Structure formats: structure tokens, C-alpha cells
Amino acid sequence: MISNIKPTFFQNQIYDRLFKAIFGRDNSESKQWRLDLYNALRGTDYTDPDALEINTIENVIYLTMRNDISFLIDSQMTLYEQQSSYNPNMPLRGLMYFAQLYQIHLSKLGKTLHRSTLIEIPNPKFVVFYNGDQETADVELLRLSDAFITKDNSGDYEWTAELININSNHNKTLQKKCKALYDYVKYVSRIKENKKKGLSGIEAVNEAVDWAISENLLNGFFKRQKEEILAMSLTEFNAEEVIRDFREEGREEGALNAKIEVAKNLIQMKLLTIEQIAQAEGLPVEKVRELAEEE
């Protein structure tokens, strides 16, 4: 096998991008859904969607890392991320994310760390919405200390990621409190059911979108955004098919050379970002960037 890419890689990209489209955009509809999600999670009753301050950190420092949504409210900095694969490294990812967020926060305030007075910062909260196939509890706390080479239970250096399982059979109370999350879960579940029935990726998405429209999920969002959702899905599934074809042609070549050839072809087709190509082919981001500059 030329690469370790899993068949779910591109499907996961679809779920991730849809999650961001629902909860991470700067329009009145998305702002309300975002506020509803926050209230449902924390048991609060905030009513002003504009109280949420969006901070984007995509590709700022760690080019291979992408966070979904973060906002500042009630002296708390919250990061939301959707994951379709179980990842025990989320606490470390969260630590790196928040280092960037705090840097952005201090820059906005015009403050530096080189001062004699204590700088107060918002409390961090990292929530991972998980809808993968590996079974987990409704809620799990993933801890940074679990990754320490030498076990340390002192709690002196700790970071947690709160993993919340949002598959259809988990956290039903939470889903009922936030209709936008409930509708998102129903749509993703529909795609998974279609795939189990033997439908291709595109067929599964097409049927799920039409079904979501008929059910008026997200108050007509799927009808209004149908072309964007289908275009997004077509890109991801086409990329998966292209990579598979390229690999079949390159099986006789050396493993590394084959990966490089696949990467070059994907760069030319402009289906994926540099980071996505690097992840798909198991190549360093720097190497893929060099290949792109040569094209």
C-alpha cells in the first residue's frame, strides 16, 4: 500500500466543513445557532448573539492544524472542534491552538508579556464534538498528562479536551436543547446510513441533502446552500477517487516516488490544500509546498 490514508479522510472533511458552515460564519443565522449551542452546553441563557467574539486561527502558525470555532464570552475563551476520527492527541492540539489564541488576544489588547504586572486572560475551554465510528462515552475528558513519558499525577501541568459524542445515540438531551446541532447530527447520520446501504459517496450526499430539504432541517439551510454543499462533497469524493486511481498506476514504483507523483497530480488539479495533500500522502508539508512551487 502506497499510503496510510483511510477511506474516511475525505468524508471527515465534509463533516468538518459543514460544522463550520453552520456554527462558524459571521451572519445572523450562524450567530444564533452558535449562541444556542453555547447555552445548551453550559446551561446558560444568553440572548445576544453579538456577545460572541469570533477568533479565527486557521493556518496562522501551525499550518497543518485547523480549529473550527472559538469565541470569547463571560471571561471564557472557548474552542469548538468537530472530529470524525478518535484522536487522543486533542489535549496537545488544544494547547497549541490556545497558545495562538492568547497571542491574538494580547495583540488586540496591545499588551506584551514583558511587564511587571500580571496580565489577566480568559479561562480556556476546549470542546471536541465527536461523530466517528469508534465507541466512546457520552463525555470523555482527554488529559495532556496521559501523553507524558514519565507519568505525573500532580496536575501541575495539565490540559484537557472535553470530548462530546454527538452520534445520534449519544447526548440526546444536549441535541434537544440545540436544534441546529440536532439537525446537523441527523444529516450526518443520514449520509452514514446511505453509505451502509451501498450508495457511493456522491449518491449518499445527494440523497441526504434532498432528504434534509424535505425535512426542513436547519430552517431551510440545506435548500439555500444546496449547491455549495454538493460542490463541497463532489470535490472531496472526487479527490478520493483520483488518489485511488493514481495509486493503482504507481504501485510498481518506489513508495516515496509514488507519493510524490500523487502529490504533484493533486497540486495540478487544485482539489485540495497543501496541508490536505500532505496529510493524505503522509508527506511533510514543507515537501508538498516545494513541489507546488516547482509547478
C-alpha positions, 0 to 999 in steps of 0.5 A: 500500500502506497499510503496510510490514508483511510477511506474516511479522510475525505468524508471527515472533511465534509463533516468538518466543513459543514460544522463550520458552515453552520456554527462558524460564519459571521451572519445572523443565522450562524450567530444564533445557532452558535449562541444556542449551542453555547447555552445548551452546553453550559446551561446558560441563557444568553440572548445576544448573539453579538456577545460572541467574539469570533477568533479565527486561527486557521493556518496562522502558525501551525499550518497543518492544524485547523480549529473550527470555532472559538469565541470569547464570552463571560471571561471564557475563551472557548474552542469548538472542534468537530472530529470524525476520527478518535484522536487522543492527541486533542489535549496537545492540539488544544494547547497549541491552538490556545497558545495562538489564541492568547497571542491574538488576544494580547495583540488586540489588547496591545499588551506584551508579556514583558511587564511587571504586572500580571496580565489577566486572560480568559479561562480556556475551554476546549470542546471536541464534538465527536461523530466517528465510528469508534465507541466512546462515552457520552463525555470523555475528558482527554488529559495532556498528562496521559501523553507524558513519558514519565507519568505525573499525577500532580496536575501541575501541568495539565490540559484537557479536551472535553470530548462530546459524542454527538452520534445520534445515540449519544447526548440526546438531551444536549441535541434537544436543547440545540436544534441546529446541532440536532439537525446537523447530527441527523444529516450526518447520520443520514449520509452514514446510513446511505453509505451502509446501504451501498450508495457511493459517496456522491449518491449518499450526499445527494440523497441526504441533502434532498432528504434534509430539504424535505425535512426542513432541517436547519430552517431551510439551510440545506435548500439555500446552500444546496449547491455549495454543499454538493460542490463541497462533497463532489470535490472531496469524493472526487479527490478520493477517487483520483488518489485511488486511481493514481495509486493503482498506476504507481504501485510498481514504483518506489513508495516515496516516488509514488507519493510524490507523483500523487502529490504533484497530480493533486497540486495540478488539479487544485482539489485540495490544500497543501496541508490536505495533500500532505496529510493524505500522502503522509508527506511533510508539508514543507515537501508538498509546498516545494513541489507546488512551487516547482509547478 
